[in-house]
Amino acid sequence: MAQILVIDDDSALAQSIKLLLENSNYTVQTCGNGTEGYLTAISPVQPALIIMDIMMSTDTEGFELARKLKNNPLTRKIPIIALSGIKKAMNLPETDLKDPDWFPVSEMLNKPVKPETLLSAVEKWLKSS
């Protein structure tokens, strides 16, 4: 089954997502910050999909990581699902994060996310990659 990388500084949430995905027969690796996540993404065993938080050790870490991944030829085709509470926290309209140059992710899901919503997004992006 597909390998998925979860990057989130909330270790309890990352472990919950890992269990959910492993119960759906995915192989999952977790990382607690953008630096560790980037190094894992460019490793010889690359993930088929990345699920990541936006606000980790800094408020912009996820934005910076998404751009870094999309600018690297090794990782640019890996779909990224951003999972964050930033839109609700900052009261941003839906369209504010849909600029592919500024925030190049495949999909943005709001925390808290329902398990079935996350699984549906994972399946959709794995099929498209």
ZIPE-V530833 format. One record per residue. RES is the residue in three letters. OMEGA is omega in whole degrees, 0 to 359 (NA if undefined). D_CENTER is the distance of its C-alpha to the mean C-alpha in whole Angstrom. Layout:
# ZIPE-V530833
res=RES omega=OMEGA d_center=D_CENTER
res=RES omega=OMEGA d_center=D_CENTER
This chain:
# ZIPE-V530833
res=MET omega=184 d_center=18
res=ALA omega=175 d_center=15
res=GLN omega=181 d_center=13
res=ILE omega=177 d_center=9
res=LEU omega=177 d_center=7
res=VAL omega=180 d_center=6
res=ILE omega=181 d_center=6
res=ASP omega=180 d_center=8
res=ASP omega=175 d_center=12
res=ASP omega=186 d_center=13
res=SER omega=179 d_center=14
res=ALA omega=178 d_center=16
res=LEU omega=179 d_center=13
res=ALA omega=179 d_center=11
res=GLN omega=177 d_center=14
res=SER omega=178 d_center=14
res=ILE omega=179 d_center=11
res=LYS omega=180 d_center=12
res=LEU omega=178 d_center=16
res=LEU omega=182 d_center=15
res=LEU omega=177 d_center=13
res=GLU omega=176 d_center=16
res=ASN omega=175 d_center=18
res=SER omega=175 d_center=17
res=ASN omega=173 d_center=18
res=TYR omega=172 d_center=15
res=THR omega=187 d_center=15
res=VAL omega=173 d_center=12
res=GLN omega=179 d_center=12
res=THR omega=175 d_center=11
res=CYS omega=185 d_center=11
res=GLY omega=178 d_center=12
res=ASN omega=184 d_center=12
res=GLY omega=181 d_center=10
res=THR omega=179 d_center=14
res=GLU omega=179 d_center=13
res=GLY omega=179 d_center=10
res=TYR omega=180 d_center=11
res=LEU omega=177 d_center=14
res=THR omega=181 d_center=13
res=ALA omega=181 d_center=11
res=ILE omega=179 d_center=15
res=SER omega=181 d_center=17
res=PRO omega=177 d_center=19
res=VAL omega=184 d_center=17
res=GLN omega=177 d_center=14
res=PRO omega=175 d_center=11
res=ALA omega=184 d_center=11
res=LEU omega=176 d_center=8
res=ILE omega=172 d_center=4
res=ILE omega=184 d_center=2
res=MET omega=174 d_center=3
res=ASP omega=176 d_center=6
res=ILE omega=183 d_center=8
res=MET omega=180 d_center=12
res=MET omega=181 d_center=12
res=SER omega=170 d_center=15
res=THR omega=180 d_center=16
res=ASP omega=184 d_center=15
res=THR omega=185 d_center=14
res=GLU omega=180 d_center=12
res=GLY omega=177 d_center=9
res=PHE omega=181 d_center=11
res=GLU omega=180 d_center=13
res=LEU omega=180 d_center=10
res=ALA omega=179 d_center=9
res=ARG omega=180 d_center=12
res=LYS omega=179 d_center=13
res=LEU omega=181 d_center=11
res=LYS omega=177 d_center=13
res=ASN omega=180 d_center=16
res=ASN omega=180 d_center=16
res=PRO omega=180 d_center=18
res=LEU omega=188 d_center=16
res=THR omega=188 d_center=13
res=ARG omega=182 d_center=13
res=LYS omega=179 d_center=13
res=ILE omega=177 d_center=10
res=PRO omega=179 d_center=8
res=ILE omega=172 d_center=5
res=ILE omega=176 d_center=4
res=ALA omega=182 d_center=4
res=LEU omega=187 d_center=6
res=SER omega=173 d_center=9
res=GLY omega=186 d_center=13
res=ILE omega=182 d_center=14
res=LYS omega=179 d_center=15
res=LYS omega=182 d_center=18
res=ALA omega=183 d_center=18
res=MET omega=179 d_center=19
res=ASN omega=181 d_center=21
res=LEU omega=174 d_center=19
res=PRO omega=182 d_center=20
res=GLU omega=186 d_center=18
res=THR omega=185 d_center=19
res=ASP omega=182 d_center=18
res=LEU omega=185 d_center=14
res=LYS omega=177 d_center=15
res=ASP omega=185 d_center=16
res=PRO omega=176 d_center=15
res=ASP omega=182 d_center=17
res=TRP omega=180 d_center=16
res=PHE omega=188 d_center=12
res=PRO omega=176 d_center=11
res=VAL omega=180 d_center=8
res=SER omega=182 d_center=9
res=GLU omega=178 d_center=9
res=MET omega=177 d_center=9
res=LEU omega=181 d_center=9
res=ASN omega=171 d_center=12
res=LYS omega=353 d_center=12
res=PRO omega=181 d_center=14
res=VAL omega=177 d_center=13
res=LYS omega=180 d_center=15
res=PRO omega=181 d_center=15
res=GLU omega=177 d_center=16
res=THR omega=179 d_center=14
res=LEU omega=180 d_center=11
res=LEU omega=178 d_center=13
res=SER omega=178 d_center=14
res=ALA omega=179 d_center=11
res=VAL omega=180 d_center=10
res=GLU omega=181 d_center=14
res=LYS omega=185 d_center=14
res=TRP omega=175 d_center=11
res=LEU omega=178 d_center=13
res=LYS omega=185 d_center=16
res=SER omega=183 d_center=16
res=SER omega=NA d_center=15
